[in-house]
Amino acid sequence: MDDAAKSYKAFDARLKGIAKRRTRLENGYKSKVTKDGLIIFRPHRRTRGRISLRGIFYLIFGFFLLKGMIMAHIGGTIYAQRVATLQEGTIVERVGGFVMQPDVVTRAIATQLRPLLK
């Protein structure tokens, strides 16, 4: 193999390495300035399957907001009657009735939303 072929092979390997690094950086990166002023970019390490605490909070808050909106829209008495009807049904309806029970947070949200929905 002559020098030109070796040089081309090394150049091609460098290009593949650069392309590989760029694809890893597409999903986000952190930059760091070293002591000599060189800026180094490192890809974010994303752990998969990890559930964020903020996401769980938003899910629970959204659920209580939904319950409060329903309660504010149809009224507390009718809401309680419908939940009681659910609790007399099948096992799935009983679970739904248990989850949809009016609680302190739901009542507070419904109280705040009631004037806005009228």
BAKE-501981 format. One record per residue (C-alpha): residue in three letters; x, y, z. Coordinates in steps of 0.02 Angstrom, whole numbers. Layout:
# BAKE-501981
res: ala; u: X; v: Y; w: Z
...
END
This chain:
# BAKE-501981
res: met; u: 0; v: 0; w: 0
res: asp; u: 72; v: 167; w: -46
res: asp; u: 73; v: 327; w: 57
res: ala; u: -75; v: 403; w: -35
res: ala; u: -187; v: 254; w: 3
res: lys; u: -136; v: 255; w: 188
res: ser; u: -164; v: 442; w: 198
res: tyr; u: -336; v: 424; w: 117
res: lys; u: -384; v: 283; w: 236
res: ala; u: -332; v: 387; w: 388
res: phe; u: -426; v: 537; w: 320
res: asp; u: -581; v: 432; w: 290
res: ala; u: -571; v: 363; w: 468
res: arg; u: -559; v: 540; w: 537
res: leu; u: -712; v: 594; w: 436
res: lys; u: -812; v: 445; w: 502
res: gly; u: -761; v: 489; w: 680
res: ile; u: -815; v: 670; w: 656
res: ala; u: -983; v: 615; w: 584
res: lys; u: -1009; v: 496; w: 730
res: arg; u: -972; v: 633; w: 857
res: arg; u: -1091; v: 753; w: 769
res: thr; u: -1235; v: 630; w: 774
res: arg; u: -1207; v: 605; w: 961
res: leu; u: -1208; v: 793; w: 987
res: glu; u: -1374; v: 816; w: 894
res: asn; u: -1472; v: 763; w: 1048
res: gly; u: -1396; v: 900; w: 1155
res: tyr; u: -1226; v: 935; w: 1227
res: lys; u: -1133; v: 1020; w: 1368
res: ser; u: -988; v: 1135; w: 1333
res: lys; u: -835; v: 1154; w: 1443
res: val; u: -690; v: 1274; w: 1429
res: thr; u: -524; v: 1197; w: 1477
res: lys; u: -382; v: 1289; w: 1565
res: asp; u: -297; v: 1329; w: 1400
res: gly; u: -457; v: 1405; w: 1326
res: leu; u: -509; v: 1257; w: 1218
res: ile; u: -697; v: 1230; w: 1210
res: ile; u: -747; v: 1047; w: 1221
res: phe; u: -923; v: 987; w: 1182
res: arg; u: -985; v: 828; w: 1265
res: pro; u: -1151; v: 744; w: 1224
res: his; u: -1285; v: 738; w: 1358
res: arg; u: -1301; v: 571; w: 1442
res: arg; u: -1484; v: 530; w: 1443
res: thr; u: -1541; v: 390; w: 1553
res: arg; u: -1687; v: 300; w: 1479
res: gly; u: -1831; v: 234; w: 1580
res: arg; u: -1807; v: 363; w: 1717
res: ile; u: -1964; v: 454; w: 1767
res: ser; u: -1941; v: 635; w: 1816
res: leu; u: -2014; v: 701; w: 1976
res: arg; u: -2078; v: 854; w: 1884
res: gly; u: -2174; v: 744; w: 1762
res: ile; u: -2258; v: 649; w: 1904
res: phe; u: -2303; v: 814; w: 1988
res: tyr; u: -2381; v: 881; w: 1827
res: leu; u: -2478; v: 720; w: 1802
res: ile; u: -2551; v: 724; w: 1977
res: phe; u: -2587; v: 910; w: 1968
res: gly; u: -2673; v: 888; w: 1800
res: phe; u: -2780; v: 747; w: 1868
res: phe; u: -2837; v: 853; w: 2017
res: leu; u: -2868; v: 999; w: 1900
res: leu; u: -2976; v: 889; w: 1789
res: lys; u: -3076; v: 827; w: 1938
res: gly; u: -3097; v: 1005; w: 2000
res: met; u: -3156; v: 1065; w: 1830
res: ile; u: -3284; v: 926; w: 1819
res: met; u: -3344; v: 962; w: 1996
res: ala; u: -3355; v: 1150; w: 1962
res: his; u: -3448; v: 1121; w: 1799
res: ile; u: -3584; v: 1001; w: 1857
res: gly; u: -3591; v: 1049; w: 2041
res: gly; u: -3540; v: 960; w: 2200
res: thr; u: -3704; v: 867; w: 2232
res: ile; u: -3722; v: 795; w: 2058
res: tyr; u: -3537; v: 751; w: 2057
res: ala; u: -3556; v: 656; w: 2222
res: gln; u: -3710; v: 565; w: 2154
res: arg; u: -3618; v: 510; w: 1998
res: val; u: -3469; v: 450; w: 2098
res: ala; u: -3588; v: 352; w: 2211
res: thr; u: -3665; v: 273; w: 2056
res: leu; u: -3491; v: 224; w: 1997
res: gln; u: -3452; v: 143; w: 2165
res: glu; u: -3601; v: 26; w: 2146
res: gly; u: -3548; v: -42; w: 1976
res: thr; u: -3421; v: -169; w: 1916
res: ile; u: -3246; v: -183; w: 1987
res: val; u: -3177; v: -61; w: 1858
res: glu; u: -3315; v: 64; w: 1897
res: arg; u: -3281; v: 45; w: 2083
res: val; u: -3098; v: 85; w: 2057
res: gly; u: -3149; v: 236; w: 1952
res: gly; u: -3271; v: 290; w: 2088
res: phe; u: -3135; v: 275; w: 2219
res: val; u: -3013; v: 378; w: 2117
res: met; u: -3142; v: 511; w: 2073
res: gln; u: -3202; v: 537; w: 2252
res: pro; u: -3212; v: 719; w: 2299
res: asp; u: -3069; v: 768; w: 2413
res: val; u: -3001; v: 927; w: 2491
res: val; u: -2892; v: 973; w: 2342
res: thr; u: -3031; v: 941; w: 2217
res: arg; u: -3155; v: 1045; w: 2316
res: ala; u: -3030; v: 1188; w: 2332
res: ile; u: -2997; v: 1188; w: 2145
res: ala; u: -3184; v: 1178; w: 2107
res: thr; u: -3217; v: 1324; w: 2223
res: gln; u: -3088; v: 1430; w: 2131
res: leu; u: -3148; v: 1378; w: 1958
res: arg; u: -3336; v: 1391; w: 1989
res: pro; u: -3346; v: 1581; w: 1962
res: leu; u: -3244; v: 1566; w: 1803
res: leu; u: -3359; v: 1435; w: 1726
res: lys; u: -3521; v: 1530; w: 1756
END
